Amino acid sequence: MQRSEHEPFLQAAIEQARAGLGQRGIPIGSVLVLDGEIVGRGHNQRVQHDSAIRHAEMDCLEQAGRLTATDYRRSVIYSTLSPCDMCSGAILLYGIPHVVVGENKTFRGPEDYVRSRGVRVDVLDDAECIQLMEDFIRAHPTLWNEDIGE
């Protein structure tokens, strides 16, 4: 896929990130795409739900509901930020073959490991995703460090 093919889905993930920020949460968003259609949307809701695990990708998978193994193997997950160990584990568990990352400058999850397991990982280095996270990290460093387990 060329970058232009990713744009509507990345923009949907960015909308999710902005929704999370609007709820005083951490601005990370994700969408799950199956056969060119968004079937799940989510954003980091650790703050909003006082949750230890409600990262954007986890929320997105939860919102997509139960899918078949075949569905997951035909899907693409988009995230505004490189998925962490937990979210990468869910991607591997469900056999999602393709991850599109808005940016990995402010945080980089285990992308090399995920690739070694046969998952295609494309990093777009999207300026809007980078700015969103840089602004948030600068304004809320303690909350950010809590979210990434530091």
N, C-alpha and C positions, 0 to 999 in steps of 0.2 A: 504494500500500500504506500502511496505517496502521502506526504504530509497533508495535502489538501483533503484526502479521503478521511484523515483522522480528525480534521477540524471540528465538524459538528459534534462529535463524541467528546473531544477534549473540552469544547465549550460547555457541553452539558455537565462535565465533571467540574469545571470551574464554577458554573452556576451553583452546584452543590457546595463547593468550598465557600463561596460567598454566603450561601444560606446558613452554613455553620457559623461563620463569622458574625452574621447578623443575629445569631442566637447566643452570642458571647462565647462561642466555642472555638475550636482550633480549625483554621480554614484549609481543610483537606477534603477533596471530593473525589467520587468514583462513580463510574457507570459500567454496567455489564451489558455487552452487545452480543446478540445472538442473531446470526443471519442478517446483519445490517440493521437490526432494530434494538433499541434500548429496552432491556427487560428488567433492569434493576438500577436504582439510583440510591446513592447514600453519601453521607458526610460524617466526619468525625463527630461523635456525640458523647465522648467521655465526660465532658463537663456537664452537658445538658442532662444526662441520665446517671451521673455519678457512677460511671461504668469503667471497669478495668480493661475491657476488650472492645469497646464500640469504636474501633478505628473506621475510617471511611470505607475501606474495602470490605470489612466485616459487615458493616451496616448495609452496604450495597448488596452483598450476597444474601443477607437476611431479608432485605426488601424484595429481592428477586423471587424468594420463596423456593420451594423444592423443585429442582430441575432434575432431569435424568442425566446419567453419566454421559450419554451421547450428546445431550445439549451442551454440557460443560465443555466437552471436547471440540465443539464447534464455535465456542465463544471467544470473545476478546474482552479483557478487563482494562479499563482506563483508570488511571489515578493521577491526580495533579502532582503527587509526590511519590518518590520511589517507595514501594511497599516494604514495610519492616519485616522482621523475622516471622512474626505471628501471621501477618497477612500473606506473606510469601508462602508460608506453610499451608494456608487454606487454598491458595492458588494451586500448589502442588497436589494437595489432597484431592481436589476436585478435577484435576487434570486439565485445567484451563491452559491452552497451548500458547497464548499470546498475551503479553502485557504491554500496554503503551503507557509510558511515564511522562508526565508533563515536565518534570525536572528532578534532577538528583544532585543539584549543587548544594542545597541547604541540608539535605539528608540523603544518604545512600544506603539502601537496604542491601540484602545479599543477592544482588543482581547476578554476579558471576556464578554463584551456586545455583540459582534458579535456571540460568542458561545451561549449566552443566547437566541439569536434569531434563534438558530437551525443550525448554520453554523459550520462545522467541521474546526478547525484551528490547523494545525500541524506546529510546530516550529522545524526546523532542527538544529539550532545552528551551522550553517556552518562557519568554520574558515575563508574561503576566503571572504565570505560576511562581517563578522565582521571586518576583516583587512581592506577591501576596505573602509568601512565607518569610522573606527577609523582614518585611514590615512587622509581621506578627511576632517573630522571634525577638526583634529589637524591643517591641513594646511589652512582651510577656515572656521573658527568658525562663522564669521559674516554671511556669505552666508548660512551656515547650520542653524543658528538660524532664519534667514529670512524664510527659506524653511519650518520650522516646526512651524512658527508663534510666535516666541519669540522675 
